[in-house]
């Protein structure tokens, strides 16, 4: 049988690299791999549906799905990007913000309200501390470059106050000069990385906070999911599980290399101890794919996306994915 020629667009993560370099194939497919940064990848995927298989923003995908739109891509439960987000909240020390409750009544910046990282910070603040998006004022705009806009149109509850910042400034500048009291950002703002006095993370011991959060909730935040062009799944029903199997095997290869103590795969002297600590906190399969092992995380995503206005209805977990990928065979 002639192999199906497909393009795969994804950042070159270690857990994907074996697909990029050909060590792991996608059964039945001839793969052209494109290594792209997520910002460019998401823009091109949704603007012109350029790729057959690609990394997608989980929040943007859920928003479109909740609106009943026939999304160009349908997801499979492969989560190539995940990150705890306790470290993403930056505050000015002169505004008396010492704990999440102190954000009430403050002016808080965010590059885009709907992005997945912001979804997880909102879920953290609401679920763990009872601080809701209506408790403070949101200012939206570019972190380091002026003019960033919300890429997807939102219809938020009237209780959530959000407005754009001026086109000639940035959130970094506003945090630096006191125009905002706090900032939620995926990347550290320049004023923080430069060591400006009076700018700090809300959770300075964020690793300990994140470990405790995981132990309490079982949530390991998902950022990006793998999507397949919808028409291809309809034409080739076997393709979805071929993609899941390949990405799962590529992750296994990456973890095997990572845990090889004989020759360290990453430039960290105490890599072994980091792996041991992670496994002690999260188990040996600390980066799981599939629906069942990720249920607490997925259920929190659909809950807070709807509660905070970035989906128009509460989605169910099964409707997020190609039905044939909801369960995996076991030997």
Secondary structure, 3 states (H helix, E strand, C coil): CCCEEEEEEECCCCCCHHHHCCCCCCCCEEEEEEECCHHHHHHHHHHHCCCCEEEEEHHHHHHHHHCCCCCCEEEEEEEEEECCCHHHEEEEHHHCCCCHHHHCCCEEEECCCCCHHHHHHHHHHHHHHCCCHHHCEEEECCCCCCCCCCCCCCCCCCCCCEEECCCCCCHHHHHHHCCCCEEECCCCCHHHHCCCCCEEECCCCHHHHHHHHHHHHCCCCEEEEEEEEHHHHHHCCCHHHHHHHHHHHHHHHHHHHHCCCCCCCCCCCCHHHHHHHHHHHHCCCCCCCCCHHHHHHHHHHHHHHHHCCCCCCCCCCHHHECHHHCCCCCC
